[in-house]
Amino acid sequence: MVTEALDGAAVERWRPRLSAAAALRPARLVVDLRRSPRIDAAAIGLLLQLHRDLMRTDGRLTLRAPVDRVRRMLGLARVDHVLEVEEAR
């Protein structure tokens, strides 16, 4: 679960963790964003890279429960139809 804004320096803190998780070749990697109030272009780039890496190994990336502001950013970047988004449980 990402518990901070996923922007700036936070992207660089999360990059190795998320990349290591993707390197395990899971069938599905879930990134829970319910507690992340915002993301920036660098975060979107990281998520797209993870998506591509997982697709190469028949895996998929799922973004769980992003807040409205994050959803809007995904829409503005036109990746909301590329990245899988799951509602909160």
N, C-alpha and C positions, 0 to 999 in steps of 0.2 A: 504494500500500500504506500503510495506516494503521499507524504504528510506535509508537504510544503509546496509553494509555487514552483512549478517546473520551468524555470527560466534562468538565464544567466549562469552563474556559478553552480547552481543546483543541477543543471543539465550535465555538467562535467562530473559532478559527484555521483549522479545516477547512471551515467553512461557505462562505467565498468560493471556495475551490478546487473543492469539489464542485458548488456552484451554477454556476460557470463551465463546468465539464465538462458538466453537464446542459443548459446553455444552447446548447451546440453541437448539440443534438438527435441524439445518437447512437442507433443502433438498440438498443444495449445498453451500459450503464455498469456496470462491475465495480468494486466497492469491496472490496479485499482486506483482510480483518480478521484474518488469521492471527497477526499480531504485536501485536494490540490485546488486552490482557488483560481489559478491562472496558469497558462502556458504561453511560451513565445515561439518564434519561428525556429529557433535552435531545437526546442523540444519536439516540435512537429517533425523536423528533419531527423531527429533521433528515432522517433516512433516509426517514421517511414522506412528508415534503414533496418530497424528491427523487423518490421513487416516483410521487407524484401528478403532478409536473411532467413527468416522462418519459412517463407514461401519456397525457398530453394530446397528446403529439407522436408517439404510437405507438412509444415506446421502452420499455425496461424496465431496472430496477435489479436487479443481482445482487450479493449479499453472498457473497464467496468465503472459505471456510474459517474461519468464526468459531470461536474456542475454546469449550469447554464452558460456561464462565461466561457468555460473551456469548450463546450459544444459550439458556441458561436465562433470561437477562434478556428476550430476544425472546419466549420462551414466556410468561413472567410478564406481559408487556405485551400478550399475545395478538396479536402481529403476526407470529408465526412462520409463519402460514398466508397472510399478506398479502404479505410480502416474500420474494422468491426467494432461497434459500440454496443455495449450491453447495459440494460437498465439495472438499477439497484435491486438487490434481492430483499 
